[in-house]
């Protein structure tokens, strides 16, 4: 197993412990099924990985067909090797939300509660996960002469910038911005319990992270479809925020059931 895989596994353990203690352990299903309910924890991760892989594969297919009008053969080994464009974070979010939706049906809890706690802890998990990008020397930005530019070995460089040695550490920028988000949300939550307002944290995260990705994509070499997903993330976050404000009296029951 790669170091990156171990990091993802470590993040999964942190998330499971957090969600189990704060959300799911209080459900009637968990009380009746003391240990077997842990099986359902794997659903968000399995679906998250599947969708995270589907997005890059679709991008490769579209790119292939747009270049020569034909579909290049993609072997199973390429699909499972993760070398072809890696994983899509937005794809992981889509798959994860589908898995979380299934969890809500099993545990009998509101999806809004599970989503809010997920998007609260997610920035920290992203910070840990981006360490893997540093180790793999991937997801870096365009060349730079700034003092904090990161050295990229020639075998990991984009062919477009093969003669440049130092690049923007965009994964580090994202780590810092995610850490700032977590600190601010935590401090605000201590004064005013944000979890009392269903989907508020979810909407704020979607808007904030969407903006982060749009900005960082301006200096990232590999962008793919993340610009589109980042824009959609902002739009969805704004829509949710509007609905929350329009349904204060009913606590957004329309979208939280």
Residue pairs with C-beta under 8 A, 6 or more apart in sequence:
1 9
3 132
3 135
4 132
4 135
4 136
7 128
7 129
7 131
7 132
8 129
8 132
10 128
11 125
11 128
11 129
12 45
14 121
14 124
14 125
14 128
15 118
15 121
15 125
16 38
16 41
18 117
18 121
19 41
19 114
19 117
19 118
19 121
20 41
22 117
23 109
23 113
23 114
23 117
24 30
24 37
24 103
24 107
24 109
27 107
27 108
27 109
28 108
29 37
29 106
29 107
29 108
30 37
30 107
37 106
37 107
40 102
40 103
40 106
40 107
41 103
43 99
43 102
43 103
44 95
44 96
44 97
44 98
44 99
44 100
44 103
45 96
45 99
46 95
46 99
47 95
47 96
47 98
47 99
48 91
48 92
48 93
48 95
48 96
48 99
49 87
49 92
49 95
50 95
51 88
51 91
51 92
51 94
51 95
51 96
51 98
52 87
52 88
52 89
52 91
52 92
52 95
53 79
53 82
53 87
53 88
53 91
54 88
54 91
55 88
55 90
55 91
55 224
55 225
56 84
56 85
56 86
56 87
56 88
56 91
56 224
57 74
57 79
57 84
57 85
59 85
59 224
59 225
60 72
60 74
60 84
60 85
61 71
61 74
64 70
64 71
64 72
65 71
74 84
78 84
85 222
85 224
86 138
88 224
88 225
88 226
88 229
89 126
89 226
90 225
90 226
90 229
90 230
90 233
96 118
97 115
100 111
100 114
100 115
100 118
101 111
103 109
103 114
104 110
104 111
104 114
110 198
110 256
110 257
111 256
111 257
112 198
112 199
112 202
112 252
112 255
112 256
113 195
113 198
115 199
115 202
116 194
116 195
116 198
116 199
116 200
116 201
116 202
117 195
119 201
119 202
119 205
119 206
120 182
120 185
120 189
120 195
120 201
120 205
122 205
123 178
123 179
123 181
123 182
123 205
123 209
124 178
124 179
124 182
126 174
126 175
126 178
127 175
127 178
127 179
127 182
130 139
130 171
130 172
130 174
130 175
131 175
133 139
133 140
133 171
134 150
134 169
134 171
134 172
136 156
137 152
137 153
137 156
138 156
138 171
139 170
139 171
139 220
139 222
140 150
140 152
140 167
140 168
140 169
140 170
140 171
140 220
140 221
141 167
141 168
141 169
141 170
141 216
141 219
141 220
141 221
142 161
142 167
142 168
142 219
142 220
142 221
143 149
143 161
143 164
143 165
143 166
143 167
143 168
144 166
144 167
144 168
145 166
146 168
148 169
148 172
149 166
149 167
149 168
149 169
150 166
150 167
150 168
150 169
150 172
151 165
151 166
152 165
152 166
152 167
154 162
157 164
158 221
158 222
160 221
161 167
161 221
167 221
168 219
168 220
170 216
170 219
170 220
173 216
174 212
174 216
177 212
178 209
178 212
181 205
181 208
181 209
185 194
185 201
185 204
188 194
189 195
194 200
194 201
195 201
197 244
197 251
197 252
198 244
198 251
198 252
198 255
198 256
199 240
199 244
199 252
199 255
199 256
200 241
200 244
202 237
202 240
203 237
203 238
203 240
203 241
203 244
204 237
204 241
205 237
206 233
206 234
206 236
206 237
206 240
207 233
207 234
207 237
207 238
207 241
208 237
209 230
209 233
210 230
210 231
210 232
210 233
210 234
210 237
211 230
211 234
213 226
213 227
213 229
213 230
213 233
214 227
214 230
214 231
214 234
217 223
217 226
217 227
217 230
240 255
243 252
243 254
243 255
244 252
247 253
247 254
247 255
